[in-house]
Amino acid sequence: MRDVAEYRKRAEDCRQQALKLATQSDQWGHFLEMAQTWEQLADLCELSERLKASGVLLTKPAISAE
């Protein structure tokens, strides 16, 4: 789960940068968009880990390509 925590930290860092740049609306929006993207990556990573743990998501192909 290290990736999830790292992604959420990066999202928070982007939000902090957005607050610092609140007077420059063009850059402010970009940082908020990046924060949202980091949050989505964290959510997807978290979901993937839960699916792997439950056995729903396989980590190796079920059928060999040979």
N, C-alpha and C positions, 0 to 999 in steps of 0.2 A: 504493500500500500504506500510505499515511499513516493511513487509517482503521483498519487492522488494528492497527498499533502503538498508536494512540490507545485503541482498545478494550481492548487488553491492559494498557495503563497504567491505565486506569480500573478494570479488574478487580483489579489489584494494589493500587490505592488502597483499594478496598473491603475487600480482605483485611487491609490494614494497620489500617483502622478497626475491623474485627472483632476483631483482636488487642487493640486498645486498650480495647474494650468487652467483653472476655471475661467479666467478672463480671456483666454485664447481659445475660443469655441471650436475652431477647426481641429486643433490638436487634442482638445478635451474629449471630443467624440471618438477619436481614434483609440485613445486609451481605454475608454469604456467599452468599445467594441472588442478590443484585445482581452479585456477582463472577462467579458462574456464568453469569448472563445476558450480561454483557459478554464473557465467553469464547466463548459460543455465537455472539454477533454477530460477533466476530473470526473465528471459524472459518467462518461463512457468507460473510463478506466475502472471506476468503482463497479459499474454494472458488469463489465467483463470479468472482473475478479470474482464477483458473486456467482456468475453463471459457471465459471470454471469450477469453483468450489462445490457447486451443487451437482456437477456432472452434466449439466445441460449443454455447455459449450465444451467441445472437445479441443484439446491442445494439439492433437496429432490427427492427420486424416484417418477416417475410418476404413477407407479402402486404399490399398497400395496401388500406385500407378504402374507397377510392373506387369 
